[in-house]
Amino acid sequence: MHQQSYRLTEKDAIEIWLRYWGGEFQHHIAASYGVNPGRVNEVIKRKRLVGSETIALSMRRDH
């Protein structure tokens, strides 16, 4: 039986941006969500969950 893959949410994508900007490797971020590193790369390359970068940037400025 095929196990359903985890689908990244906007909240996940925001956290991905923050972790990526903090210097964490994409494959480490992907492993923590149990997804293929390509899914994290799609967020970083602005192919998925596009608005998440703007939200993450505003959160980063607030801290």
PQR file with spaces between the fields and no chain letter, atoms N, CA, C, O and H, PARSE charges and radii, in Angstrom:
ATOM       1  N    MET     1       0.834   -1.181    0.000 -0.4000 1.5000
ATOM       2  CA   MET     1       0.000    0.000    0.000 -0.0000 2.0000
ATOM       3  C    MET     1       0.884    1.251    0.000  0.5500 1.7000
ATOM       4  O    MET     1       1.856    1.324    0.752 -0.5500 1.4000
ATOM       5  N    HIS     2       0.554    2.213   -0.824 -0.4000 1.5000
ATOM       6  CA   HIS     2       1.341    3.442   -0.962 -0.0000 2.0000
ATOM       7  C    HIS     2       0.984    4.436    0.142  0.5500 1.7000
ATOM       8  O    HIS     2      -0.186    4.748    0.361 -0.5500 1.4000
ATOM       9  H    HIS     2      -0.236    2.154   -1.434  0.4000 1.0000
ATOM      10  N    GLN     3       2.015    4.927    0.831 -0.4000 1.5000
ATOM      11  CA   GLN     3       1.791    5.916    1.885 -0.0000 2.0000
ATOM      12  C    GLN     3       1.695    7.306    1.263  0.5500 1.7000
ATOM      13  O    GLN     3       2.510    7.672    0.417 -0.5500 1.4000
ATOM      14  H    GLN     3       2.966    4.674    0.653  0.4000 1.0000
ATOM      15  N    GLN     4       0.697    8.073    1.684 -0.4000 1.5000
ATOM      16  CA   GLN     4       0.483    9.427    1.166 -0.0000 2.0000
ATOM      17  C    GLN     4       1.653   10.323    1.561  0.5500 1.7000
ATOM      18  O    GLN     4       2.089   10.303    2.712 -0.5500 1.4000
ATOM      19  H    GLN     4       0.034    7.775    2.371  0.4000 1.0000
ATOM      20  N    SER     5       2.159   11.101    0.624 -0.4000 1.5000
ATOM      21  CA   SER     5       3.247   12.029    0.890 -0.0000 2.0000
ATOM      22  C    SER     5       2.736   13.233    1.664  0.5500 1.7000
ATOM      23  O    SER     5       1.583   13.642    1.527 -0.5500 1.4000
ATOM      24  H    SER     5       1.805   11.118   -0.312  0.4000 1.0000
ATOM      25  N    TYR     6       3.615   13.785    2.473 -0.4000 1.5000
ATOM      26  CA   TYR     6       3.269   14.999    3.205 -0.0000 2.0000
ATOM      27  C    TYR     6       3.279   16.169    2.234  0.5500 1.7000
ATOM      28  O    TYR     6       4.192   16.298    1.420 -0.5500 1.4000
ATOM      29  H    TYR     6       4.552   13.454    2.584  0.4000 1.0000
ATOM      30  N    ARG     7       2.273   17.012    2.320 -0.4000 1.5000
ATOM      31  CA   ARG     7       2.187   18.193    1.467 -0.0000 2.0000
ATOM      32  C    ARG     7       2.537   19.418    2.305  0.5500 1.7000
ATOM      33  O    ARG     7       1.907   19.681    3.329 -0.5500 1.4000
ATOM      34  H    ARG     7       1.531   16.907    2.982  0.4000 1.0000
ATOM      35  N    LEU     8       3.548   20.164    1.861 -0.4000 1.5000
ATOM      36  CA   LEU     8       3.974   21.358    2.592 -0.0000 2.0000
ATOM      37  C    LEU     8       2.867   22.406    2.608  0.5500 1.7000
ATOM      38  O    LEU     8       2.195   22.631    1.602 -0.5500 1.4000
ATOM      39  H    LEU     8       4.060   19.950    1.029  0.4000 1.0000
ATOM      40  N    THR     9       2.690   23.034    3.750 -0.4000 1.5000
ATOM      41  CA   THR     9       1.696   24.089    3.912 -0.0000 2.0000
ATOM      42  C    THR     9       2.378   25.451    3.824  0.5500 1.7000
ATOM      43  O    THR     9       3.605   25.539    3.775 -0.5500 1.4000
ATOM      44  H    THR     9       3.236   22.851    4.567  0.4000 1.0000
ATOM      45  N    GLU    10       1.574   26.509    3.804 -0.4000 1.5000
ATOM      46  CA   GLU    10       2.151   27.852    3.798 -0.0000 2.0000
ATOM      47  C    GLU    10       2.971   28.087    5.069  0.5500 1.7000
ATOM      48  O    GLU    10       4.038   28.700    5.019 -0.5500 1.4000
ATOM      49  H    GLU    10       0.577   26.437    3.843  0.4000 1.0000
ATOM      50  N    LYS    11       2.478   27.605    6.192 -0.4000 1.5000
ATOM      51  CA   LYS    11       3.217   27.740    7.456 -0.0000 2.0000
ATOM      52  C    LYS    11       4.572   27.037    7.357  0.5500 1.7000
ATOM      53  O    LYS    11       5.584   27.566    7.818 -0.5500 1.4000
ATOM      54  H    LYS    11       1.611   27.106    6.232  0.4000 1.0000
ATOM      55  N    ASP    12       4.590   25.848    6.759 -0.4000 1.5000
ATOM      56  CA   ASP    12       5.845   25.123    6.544 -0.0000 2.0000
ATOM      57  C    ASP    12       6.789   25.940    5.668  0.5500 1.7000
ATOM      58  O    ASP    12       7.980   26.053    5.959 -0.5500 1.4000
ATOM      59  H    ASP    12       3.769   25.418    6.385  0.4000 1.0000
ATOM      60  N    ALA    13       6.245   26.509    4.591 -0.4000 1.5000
ATOM      61  CA   ALA    13       7.067   27.272    3.649 -0.0000 2.0000
ATOM      62  C    ALA    13       7.691   28.490    4.325  0.5500 1.7000
ATOM      63  O    ALA    13       8.839   28.835    4.046 -0.5500 1.4000
ATOM      64  H    ALA    13       5.277   26.417    4.355  0.4000 1.0000
ATOM      65  N    ILE    14       6.946   29.137    5.203 -0.4000 1.5000
ATOM      66  CA   ILE    14       7.487   30.279    5.947 -0.0000 2.0000
ATOM      67  C    ILE    14       8.661   29.820    6.802  0.5500 1.7000
ATOM      68  O    ILE    14       9.709   30.465    6.833 -0.5500 1.4000
ATOM      69  H    ILE    14       6.013   28.857    5.430  0.4000 1.0000
ATOM      70  N    GLU    15       8.475   28.712    7.486 -0.4000 1.5000
ATOM      71  CA   GLU    15       9.547   28.157    8.317 -0.0000 2.0000
ATOM      72  C    GLU    15      10.742   27.737    7.459  0.5500 1.7000
ATOM      73  O    GLU    15      11.890   27.899    7.873 -0.5500 1.4000
ATOM      74  H    GLU    15       7.624   28.188    7.460  0.4000 1.0000
ATOM      75  N    ILE    16      10.478   27.201    6.268 -0.4000 1.5000
ATOM      76  CA   ILE    16      11.558   26.824    5.345 -0.0000 2.0000
ATOM      77  C    ILE    16      12.399   28.046    5.001  0.5500 1.7000
ATOM      78  O    ILE    16      13.627   27.982    5.042 -0.5500 1.4000
ATOM      79  H    ILE    16       9.545   27.070    5.931  0.4000 1.0000
ATOM      80  N    TRP    17      11.749   29.161    4.660 -0.4000 1.5000
ATOM      81  CA   TRP    17      12.488   30.386    4.342 -0.0000 2.0000
ATOM      82  C    TRP    17      13.364   30.820    5.511  0.5500 1.7000
ATOM      83  O    TRP    17      14.539   31.139    5.325 -0.5500 1.4000
ATOM      84  H    TRP    17      10.751   29.213    4.626  0.4000 1.0000
ATOM      85  N    LEU    18      12.797   30.833    6.706 -0.4000 1.5000
ATOM      86  CA   LEU    18      13.545   31.280    7.884 -0.0000 2.0000
ATOM      87  C    LEU    18      14.744   30.373    8.156  0.5500 1.7000
ATOM      88  O    LEU    18      15.828   30.851    8.490 -0.5500 1.4000
ATOM      89  H    LEU    18      11.843   30.575    6.856  0.4000 1.0000
ATOM      90  N    ARG    19      14.547   29.090    8.015 -0.4000 1.5000
ATOM      91  CA   ARG    19      15.638   28.141    8.233 -0.0000 2.0000
ATOM      92  C    ARG    19      16.692   28.253    7.137  0.5500 1.7000
ATOM      93  O    ARG    19      17.890   28.180    7.415 -0.5500 1.4000
ATOM      94  H    ARG    19      13.666   28.701    7.743  0.4000 1.0000
ATOM      95  N    TYR    20      16.255   28.429    5.907 -0.4000 1.5000
ATOM      96  CA   TYR    20      17.175   28.577    4.773 -0.0000 2.0000
ATOM      97  C    TYR    20      18.032   29.829    4.945  0.5500 1.7000
ATOM      98  O    TYR    20      19.250   29.784    4.773 -0.5500 1.4000
ATOM      99  H    TYR    20      15.283   28.488    5.681  0.4000 1.0000
ATOM     100  N    TRP    21      17.389   30.942    5.285 -0.4000 1.5000
ATOM     101  CA   TRP    21      18.136   32.184    5.523 -0.0000 2.0000
ATOM     102  C    TRP    21      19.082   32.056    6.712  0.5500 1.7000
ATOM     103  O    TRP    21      20.097   32.748    6.777 -0.5500 1.4000
ATOM     104  H    TRP    21      16.400   30.978    5.424  0.4000 1.0000
ATOM     105  N    GLY    22      18.752   31.180    7.641 -0.4000 1.5000
ATOM     106  CA   GLY    22      19.603   30.936    8.800 -0.0000 2.0000
ATOM     107  C    GLY    22      20.801   30.049    8.488  0.5500 1.7000
ATOM     108  O    GLY    22      21.646   29.812    9.351 -0.5500 1.4000
ATOM     109  H    GLY    22      17.927   30.618    7.588  0.4000 1.0000
ATOM     110  N    GLY    23      20.874   29.558    7.252 -0.4000 1.5000
ATOM     111  CA   GLY    23      22.029   28.783    6.821 -0.0000 2.0000
ATOM     112  C    GLY    23      21.843   27.273    6.812  0.5500 1.7000
ATOM     113  O    GLY    23      22.792   26.534    6.550 -0.5500 1.4000
ATOM     114  H    GLY    23      20.188   29.751    6.550  0.4000 1.0000
ATOM     115  N    GLU    24      20.641   26.812    7.092 -0.4000 1.5000
ATOM     116  CA   GLU    24      20.403   25.369    7.111 -0.0000 2.0000
ATOM     117  C    GLU    24      20.323   24.819    5.686  0.5500 1.7000
ATOM     118  O    GLU    24      19.745   25.451    4.801 -0.5500 1.4000
ATOM     119  H    GLU    24      19.871   27.412    7.305  0.4000 1.0000
ATOM     120  N    PHE    25      20.898   23.655    5.475 -0.4000 1.5000
ATOM     121  CA   PHE    25      20.879   23.021    4.162 -0.0000 2.0000
ATOM     122  C    PHE    25      19.474   22.554    3.799  0.5500 1.7000
ATOM     123  O    PHE    25      18.707   22.113    4.656 -0.5500 1.4000
ATOM     124  H    PHE    25      21.367   23.142    6.194  0.4000 1.0000
ATOM     125  N    GLN    26      19.153   22.662    2.507 -0.4000 1.5000
ATOM     126  CA   GLN    26      17.823   22.273    2.034 -0.0000 2.0000
ATOM     127  C    GLN    26      17.514   20.809    2.337  0.5500 1.7000
ATOM     128  O    GLN    26      16.382   20.480    2.692 -0.5500 1.4000
ATOM     129  H    GLN    26      19.775   23.020    1.811  0.4000 1.0000
ATOM     130  N    HIS    27      18.496   19.936    2.204 -0.4000 1.5000
ATOM     131  CA   HIS    27      18.219   18.513    2.442 -0.0000 2.0000
ATOM     132  C    HIS    27      17.951   18.232    3.923  0.5500 1.7000
ATOM     133  O    HIS    27      17.228   17.290    4.248 -0.5500 1.4000
ATOM     134  H    HIS    27      19.416   20.204    1.916  0.4000 1.0000
ATOM     135  N    HIS    28      18.520   19.030    4.818 -0.4000 1.5000
ATOM     136  CA   HIS    28      18.214   18.871    6.247 -0.0000 2.0000
ATOM     137  C    HIS    28      16.800   19.359    6.547  0.5500 1.7000
ATOM     138  O    HIS    28      16.067   18.742    7.320 -0.5500 1.4000
ATOM     139  H    HIS    28      19.108   19.795    4.554  0.4000 1.0000
ATOM     140  N    ILE    29      16.430   20.476    5.926 -0.4000 1.5000
ATOM     141  CA   ILE    29      15.072   21.005    6.095 -0.0000 2.0000
ATOM     142  C    ILE    29      14.066   19.974    5.579  0.5500 1.7000
ATOM     143  O    ILE    29      13.077   19.671    6.247 -0.5500 1.4000
ATOM     144  H    ILE    29      17.025   20.978    5.298  0.4000 1.0000
ATOM     145  N    ALA    30      14.328   19.445    4.393 -0.4000 1.5000
ATOM     146  CA   ALA    30      13.425   18.458    3.788 -0.0000 2.0000
ATOM     147  C    ALA    30      13.271   17.231    4.680  0.5500 1.7000
ATOM     148  O    ALA    30      12.163   16.724    4.856 -0.5500 1.4000
ATOM     149  H    ALA    30      15.131   19.691    3.850  0.4000 1.0000
ATOM     150  N    ALA    31      14.369   16.759    5.237 -0.4000 1.5000
ATOM     151  CA   ALA    31      14.322   15.573    6.094 -0.0000 2.0000
ATOM     152  C    ALA    31      13.439   15.802    7.317  0.5500 1.7000
ATOM     153  O    ALA    31      12.756   14.885    7.774 -0.5500 1.4000
ATOM     154  H    ALA    31      15.269   17.172    5.095  0.4000 1.0000
ATOM     155  N    SER    32      13.451   17.016    7.842 -0.4000 1.5000
ATOM     156  CA   SER    32      12.641   17.288    9.035 -0.0000 2.0000
ATOM     157  C    SER    32      11.140   17.248    8.733  0.5500 1.7000
ATOM     158  O    SER    32      10.331   17.028    9.635 -0.5500 1.4000
ATOM     159  H    SER    32      14.005   17.761    7.471  0.4000 1.0000
ATOM     160  N    TYR    33      10.770   17.459    7.472 -0.4000 1.5000
ATOM     161  CA   TYR    33       9.362   17.375    7.057 -0.0000 2.0000
ATOM     162  C    TYR    33       9.037   16.026    6.418  0.5500 1.7000
ATOM     163  O    TYR    33       7.873   15.734    6.142 -0.5500 1.4000
ATOM     164  H    TYR    33      11.427   17.637    6.739  0.4000 1.0000
ATOM     165  N    GLY    34      10.053   15.210    6.185 -0.4000 1.5000
ATOM     166  CA   GLY    34       9.837   13.914    5.550 -0.0000 2.0000
ATOM     167  C    GLY    34       9.474   14.025    4.083  0.5500 1.7000
ATOM     168  O    GLY    34       8.715   13.209    3.561 -0.5500 1.4000
ATOM     169  H    GLY    34      10.998   15.447    6.409  0.4000 1.0000
ATOM     170  N    VAL    35      10.024   15.047    3.408 -0.4000 1.5000
ATOM     171  CA   VAL    35       9.734   15.255    1.990 -0.0000 2.0000
ATOM     172  C    VAL    35      11.021   15.198    1.175  0.5500 1.7000
ATOM     173  O    VAL    35      12.122   15.303    1.718 -0.5500 1.4000
ATOM     174  H    VAL    35      10.641   15.710    3.832  0.4000 1.0000
ATOM     175  N    ASN    36      10.867   15.034   -0.113 -0.4000 1.5000
ATOM     176  CA   ASN    36      11.979   15.066   -1.045 -0.0000 2.0000
ATOM     177  C    ASN    36      12.585   16.475   -1.041  0.5500 1.7000
ATOM     178  O    ASN    36      11.835   17.450   -1.001 -0.5500 1.4000
ATOM     179  H    ASN    36       9.973   14.949   -0.553  0.4000 1.0000
ATOM     180  N    PRO    37      13.911   16.612   -1.079 -0.5600 1.5000
ATOM     181  CA   PRO    37      14.532   17.938   -1.110  0.2800 2.0000
ATOM     182  C    PRO    37      14.037   18.824   -2.254  0.5500 1.7000
ATOM     183  O    PRO    37      14.110   20.050   -2.168 -0.5500 1.4000
ATOM     184  N    GLY    38      13.536   18.210   -3.316 -0.4000 1.5000
ATOM     185  CA   GLY    38      12.987   18.979   -4.434 -0.0000 2.0000
ATOM     186  C    GLY    38      11.790   19.820   -4.033  0.5500 1.7000
ATOM     187  O    GLY    38      11.559   20.886   -4.603 -0.5500 1.4000
ATOM     188  H    GLY    38      13.476   17.214   -3.386  0.4000 1.0000
ATOM     189  N    ARG    39      11.016   19.342   -3.044 -0.4000 1.5000
ATOM     190  CA   ARG    39       9.854   20.122   -2.589 -0.0000 2.0000
ATOM     191  C    ARG    39      10.310   21.395   -1.879  0.5500 1.7000
ATOM     192  O    ARG    39       9.704   22.453   -2.050 -0.5500 1.4000
ATOM     193  H    ARG    39      11.204   18.476   -2.581  0.4000 1.0000
ATOM     194  N    VAL    40      11.366   21.299   -1.090 -0.4000 1.5000
ATOM     195  CA   VAL    40      11.921   22.485   -0.421 -0.0000 2.0000
ATOM     196  C    VAL    40      12.508   23.420   -1.468  0.5500 1.7000
ATOM     197  O    VAL    40      12.345   24.637   -1.381 -0.5500 1.4000
ATOM     198  H    VAL    40      11.859   20.440   -0.951  0.4000 1.0000
ATOM     199  N    ASN    41      13.191   22.854   -2.456 -0.4000 1.5000
ATOM     200  CA   ASN    41      13.778   23.667   -3.513 -0.0000 2.0000
ATOM     201  C    ASN    41      12.715   24.415   -4.300  0.5500 1.7000
ATOM     202  O    ASN    41      12.953   25.541   -4.736 -0.5500 1.4000
ATOM     203  H    ASN    41      13.323   21.865   -2.527  0.4000 1.0000
ATOM     204  N    GLU    42      11.550   23.814   -4.490 -0.4000 1.5000
ATOM     205  CA   GLU    42      10.458   24.497   -5.195 -0.0000 2.0000
ATOM     206  C    GLU    42      10.002   25.735   -4.429  0.5500 1.7000
ATOM     207  O    GLU    42       9.626   26.736   -5.039 -0.5500 1.4000
ATOM     208  H    GLU    42      11.357   22.899   -4.136  0.4000 1.0000
ATOM     209  N    VAL    43      10.033   25.677   -3.106 -0.4000 1.5000
ATOM     210  CA   VAL    43       9.697   26.859   -2.298 -0.0000 2.0000
ATOM     211  C    VAL    43      10.778   27.920   -2.485  0.5500 1.7000
ATOM     212  O    VAL    43      10.468   29.083   -2.744 -0.5500 1.4000
ATOM     213  H    VAL    43      10.338   24.864   -2.610  0.4000 1.0000
ATOM     214  N    ILE    44      12.041   27.527   -2.357 -0.4000 1.5000
ATOM     215  CA   ILE    44      13.169   28.462   -2.457 -0.0000 2.0000
ATOM     216  C    ILE    44      13.256   29.081   -3.859  0.5500 1.7000
ATOM     217  O    ILE    44      13.631   30.245   -3.996 -0.5500 1.4000
ATOM     218  H    ILE    44      12.293   26.582   -2.146  0.4000 1.0000
ATOM     219  N    LYS    45      12.919   28.328   -4.878 -0.4000 1.5000
ATOM     220  CA   LYS    45      12.963   28.829   -6.264 -0.0000 2.0000
ATOM     221  C    LYS    45      11.672   29.542   -6.665  0.5500 1.7000
ATOM     222  O    LYS    45      11.490   29.924   -7.821 -0.5500 1.4000
ATOM     223  H    LYS    45      12.614   27.382   -4.767  0.4000 1.0000
ATOM     224  N    ARG    46      10.775   29.715   -5.682 -0.4000 1.5000
ATOM     225  CA   ARG    46       9.514   30.447   -5.874 -0.0000 2.0000
ATOM     226  C    ARG    46       8.584   29.786   -6.897  0.5500 1.7000
ATOM     227  O    ARG    46       7.913   30.470   -7.671 -0.5500 1.4000
ATOM     228  H    ARG    46      10.923   29.405   -4.743  0.4000 1.0000
ATOM     229  N    LYS    47       8.552   28.463   -6.891 -0.4000 1.5000
ATOM     230  CA   LYS    47       7.643   27.723   -7.775 -0.0000 2.0000
ATOM     231  C    LYS    47       6.408   27.235   -7.026  0.5500 1.7000
ATOM     232  O    LYS    47       5.397   26.902   -7.646 -0.5500 1.4000
ATOM     233  H    LYS    47       9.097   27.908   -6.262  0.4000 1.0000
ATOM     234  N    ARG    48       6.483   27.191   -5.692 -0.4000 1.5000
ATOM     235  CA   ARG    48       5.356   26.768   -4.848 -0.0000 2.0000
ATOM     236  C    ARG    48       5.250   27.696   -3.652  0.5500 1.7000
ATOM     237  O    ARG    48       6.249   28.201   -3.141 -0.5500 1.4000
ATOM     238  H    ARG    48       7.304   27.462   -5.189  0.4000 1.0000
ATOM     239  N    LEU    49       4.012   27.909   -3.217 -0.4000 1.5000
ATOM     240  CA   LEU    49       3.750   28.698   -2.014 -0.0000 2.0000
ATOM     241  C    LEU    49       4.475   30.045   -2.063  0.5500 1.7000
ATOM     242  O    LEU    49       5.174   30.430   -1.125 -0.5500 1.4000
ATOM     243  H    LEU    49       3.200   27.498   -3.632  0.4000 1.0000
ATOM     244  N    VAL    50       4.291   30.739   -3.167 -0.4000 1.5000
ATOM     245  CA   VAL    50       5.042   31.952   -3.491 -0.0000 2.0000
ATOM     246  C    VAL    50       4.921   33.050   -2.438  0.5500 1.7000
ATOM     247  O    VAL    50       5.921   33.697   -2.123 -0.5500 1.4000
ATOM     248  H    VAL    50       3.723   30.426   -3.929  0.4000 1.0000
ATOM     249  N    GLY    51       3.749   33.280   -1.892 -0.4000 1.5000
ATOM     250  CA   GLY    51       3.574   34.358   -0.924 -0.0000 2.0000
ATOM     251  C    GLY    51       4.294   34.144    0.398  0.5500 1.7000
ATOM     252  O    GLY    51       4.408   35.070    1.200 -0.5500 1.4000
ATOM     253  H    GLY    51       2.937   32.755   -2.148  0.4000 1.0000
ATOM     254  N    SER    52       4.776   32.942    0.627 -0.4000 1.5000
ATOM     255  CA   SER    52       5.418   32.625    1.904 -0.0000 2.0000
ATOM     256  C    SER    52       6.702   33.414    2.130  0.5500 1.7000
ATOM     257  O    SER    52       7.039   33.723    3.272 -0.5500 1.4000
ATOM     258  H    SER    52       4.684   32.190   -0.025  0.4000 1.0000
ATOM     259  N    GLU    53       7.418   33.742    1.069 -0.4000 1.5000
ATOM     260  CA   GLU    53       8.671   34.488    1.226 -0.0000 2.0000
ATOM     261  C    GLU    53       8.408   35.868    1.821  0.5500 1.7000
ATOM     262  O    GLU    53       9.129   36.303    2.719 -0.5500 1.4000
ATOM     263  H    GLU    53       7.144   33.490    0.141  0.4000 1.0000
ATOM     264  N    THR    54       7.392   36.552    1.334 -0.4000 1.5000
ATOM     265  CA   THR    54       7.054   37.886    1.828 -0.0000 2.0000
ATOM     266  C    THR    54       6.672   37.837    3.304  0.5500 1.7000
ATOM     267  O    THR    54       7.095   38.685    4.089 -0.5500 1.4000
ATOM     268  H    THR    54       6.806   36.199    0.604  0.4000 1.0000
ATOM     269  N    ILE    55       5.877   36.850    3.673 -0.4000 1.5000
ATOM     270  CA   ILE    55       5.470   36.705    5.073 -0.0000 2.0000
ATOM     271  C    ILE    55       6.687   36.409    5.952  0.5500 1.7000
ATOM     272  O    ILE    55       6.843   36.997    7.022 -0.5500 1.4000
ATOM     273  H    ILE    55       5.533   36.161    3.035  0.4000 1.0000
ATOM     274  N    ALA    56       7.540   35.503    5.497 -0.4000 1.5000
ATOM     275  CA   ALA    56       8.741   35.155    6.262 -0.0000 2.0000
ATOM     276  C    ALA    56       9.656   36.362    6.420  0.5500 1.7000
ATOM     277  O    ALA    56      10.243   36.567    7.483 -0.5500 1.4000
ATOM     278  H    ALA    56       7.414   35.025    4.628  0.4000 1.0000
ATOM     279  N    LEU    57       9.775   37.154    5.367 -0.4000 1.5000
ATOM     280  CA   LEU    57      10.620   38.348    5.426 -0.0000 2.0000
ATOM     281  C    LEU    57      10.098   39.328    6.466  0.5500 1.7000
ATOM     282  O    LEU    57      10.883   39.910    7.215 -0.5500 1.4000
ATOM     283  H    LEU    57       9.298   36.987    4.505  0.4000 1.0000
ATOM     284  N    SER    58       8.787   39.516    6.521 -0.4000 1.5000
ATOM     285  CA   SER    58       8.218   40.432    7.515 -0.0000 2.0000
ATOM     286  C    SER    58       8.396   39.867    8.927  0.5500 1.7000
ATOM     287  O    SER    58       8.615   40.629    9.869 -0.5500 1.4000
ATOM     288  H    SER    58       8.149   39.043    5.913  0.4000 1.0000
ATOM     289  N    MET    59       8.305   38.561    9.086 -0.4000 1.5000
ATOM     290  CA   MET    59       8.525   37.940   10.396 -0.0000 2.0000
ATOM     291  C    MET    59       9.981   38.092   10.821  0.5500 1.7000
ATOM     292  O    MET    59      10.274   38.312   11.996 -0.5500 1.4000
ATOM     293  H    MET    59       8.126   37.942    8.321  0.4000 1.0000
ATOM     294  N    ARG    60      10.870   37.976    9.874 -0.4000 1.5000
ATOM     295  CA   ARG    60      12.306   38.095   10.162 -0.0000 2.0000
ATOM     296  C    ARG    60      12.641   39.507   10.625  0.5500 1.7000
ATOM     297  O    ARG    60      13.452   39.688   11.533 -0.5500 1.4000
ATOM     298  H    ARG    60      10.631   37.797    8.919  0.4000 1.0000
ATOM     299  N    ARG    61      12.026   40.499   10.010 -0.4000 1.5000
ATOM     300  CA   ARG    61      12.264   41.898   10.384 -0.0000 2.0000
ATOM     301  C    ARG    61      11.736   42.209   11.778  0.5500 1.7000
ATOM     302  O    ARG    61      12.299   43.035   12.497 -0.5500 1.4000
ATOM     303  H    ARG    61      11.367   40.352    9.272  0.4000 1.0000
ATOM     304  N    ASP    62      10.644   41.536   12.156 -0.4000 1.5000
ATOM     305  CA   ASP    62      10.024   41.786   13.457 -0.0000 2.0000
ATOM     306  C    ASP    62      10.855   41.244   14.617  0.5500 1.7000
ATOM     307  O    ASP    62      10.656   41.655   15.760 -0.5500 1.4000
ATOM     308  H    ASP    62      10.186   40.865   11.572  0.4000 1.0000
ATOM     309  N    HIS    63      11.776   40.337   14.342 -0.4000 1.5000
ATOM     310  CA   HIS    63      12.571   39.731   15.422 -0.0000 2.0000
ATOM     311  C    HIS    63      13.898   40.383   15.572  0.5500 1.7000
ATOM     312  O    HIS    63      14.685   39.991   16.434 -0.5500 1.4000
ATOM     313  H    HIS    63      11.938   40.003   13.414  0.4000 1.0000
